[in-house]
Structure formats: structure tokens, C-alpha cells
């Protein structure tokens, strides 16, 4: 059996592939979390503007009955509320996707750990062989 086709080599290749996929999942998770942070900043900005617009609307409503000005302020408040709703929906979607990625990363890391444990077991078996355990059987079925 060649070294590249040995069970330990195959396990090492499998572990490397798991590590690469886990790394990609982690990078995507980080990008998703950054997207969530950007959406949160947007909601904060909208909330600040929404509060100011509501304050202006309250002042307008209490001072004079100018219906055109009140309607414009209320329209702006409505637009800000719609943007907040869209941003909140996007945050929810990003959070769900982030959770799915984290779950996948966990599965990949579990798989990688299983590969590492199997490789360790194989290597420990190889060490036993190196310490004098018979490694082959002769044509008569005896250990060589």
C-alpha cells in the first residue's frame, strides 16, 4: 500500500477538506454578522429620524391646523416606518441564515474531530507496529 493511499493519508485529506469547508462557513458567518450590524445601524438611524419626525408632527398638530404640513410630516413618518419594517425583515433573514451557517460549521467541526480521532487511532496502531508488533503474515499464515 502506498503512503498516499493509506487510511491515515485518506483521513488527513478528509480532515483537510472539512477544515477548508469549515473555514469558508466561518468566513460567510462573519460576513453575515457584519451585514446584520449594518442593518442595525440603519434601524438606529431610522429610529432617530422617526422620533424627530414624530416630535415635529406633534408640534405641528398642537400649534396650528395646517393640514398640508401635517400630511407631509405624517407621510415622512410612514416612509420611515416602512423602511424600518423592511430593515427588520432583512435582519431577521440574516439572523436565520447566520444560525444555519453556524449549525453547518458545528457539523463540519464535529466531522473534522471524528477524522482526527480516527487518524490518531491509526497512528497509535502504527506506533505499536513500530515497537515490534508483527506487521505481515508469511505464506504459511505466521507473523513475519
N, C-alpha and C positions, 0 to 999 in steps of 0.2 A: 504494500500500500504506500503510495507516495505521500509526502508530507502535506501537499496541498489538498489531497482527498481524505485526509484523516478526519475522524469525528471531531477532534479538538479544533482543527482548522475550519471545518464547516460551522461549528458553533461560534468560533471567533468571527467568521463572516456574517453569520446571522445576528450576532450581538452588534456588530458594526452597523448593519442595516437598521436595526432597531434604534440604535443611538442616533443615526442620521435623521430618521423619521421623527424621533422624539425632539431633537433639536429644531427641526422645522416646525413642529407643533408648538413648541415653546416660543419661537420667533413670531409665529402667527398670533399666538395668545397675547404676546406683548404688544403687537400692532393693534390688536382688537382693544386691549385695555387703553391704549393711547387714544383710540377712536372714542371710547366711552368718556375719557377725560375731556376731550374736545367738545363732545355733546353736552357734558355737564357745564362746561364754561358757557356754552351758548344758552343753556337754560338759565344760568345765573344772569347773563346779560339781558335776556328777555324778561326775566322776573323783575330786574331793576327798572327796565323801561316800562313794564306793565304796571308796576307800583306807581311810578311817576305819572303815567297816563291816567290811571285811576284817580290819583290825587287831583290832577288838573280837571278831570271830569267832575269830581265832587265840588271843586271850587266854582267851575262854570255853572253847574246846576244850582248852586246856592246863591250865586251873585245876581245873575240876570237870566231871563228866559230867552236867550239867543239860541234857537233851535238848530241853526246851521252849524254853529261852532260846536255844540254838544254832540251833534251827529258825527262830525269829523273826529272828535276825540273818541267817541264810542266805537267808531269804525276802526281806529288805530288800536284800541284795546282788543277788539275782536280779532284783528290780524295777528297781534302779538299772542293772543291765546291760541290761535290756530297753529302758529309756529311752535309754541310750547308743546302742544299736543303731538305734532309731528316729531319734534326732537325727543320727547319722552318715548314715543313708539320706537324710534331708532335706537335709543339707549336700551330699551327692553330687548330688541332683536340682537344688538351687540352683546348684551349680557348673556343671553341664551347661547349664542354662538361661542362666546368665551368659555362658558361652562362645558359645552360639548368638546371644545378643544382641550380643556383641562382634563376631562374624563379620558379622552383619547391618549393624552400624554401619560396619564396614570397607567393605562393598559399597556402602553409601549414600554414604560419603565418596568412594570411587572414582568413582561415578556423578556426584557433585557436581563433582569435579575435572574430569571429562571435559566436563561442561556449561560450566564456567568456561573451559576451554581453547577450546572451540568459540566461546563468546561473545567471547573475546579475539581469536580469529582473525577473526571477523566485524567486530569493532570496528576491528581493524587494517586490514581491507579498506575499511571506511568512511572511515578516515583517509586512505587512498590516494586515494579518490574526492574527498575534500575538498581534496586538494592539486592538483587539476587533471585527474585521470583522467576521461575522458568517462563520464557517468552514464546516458545514454539513447541510443537509436538513433532517427533520424528515419525517416519513412515510406519513404525510399529505401534504408534499411539502413546509413546513415552515422552515425558518432558525432556526437551533437549537442553 
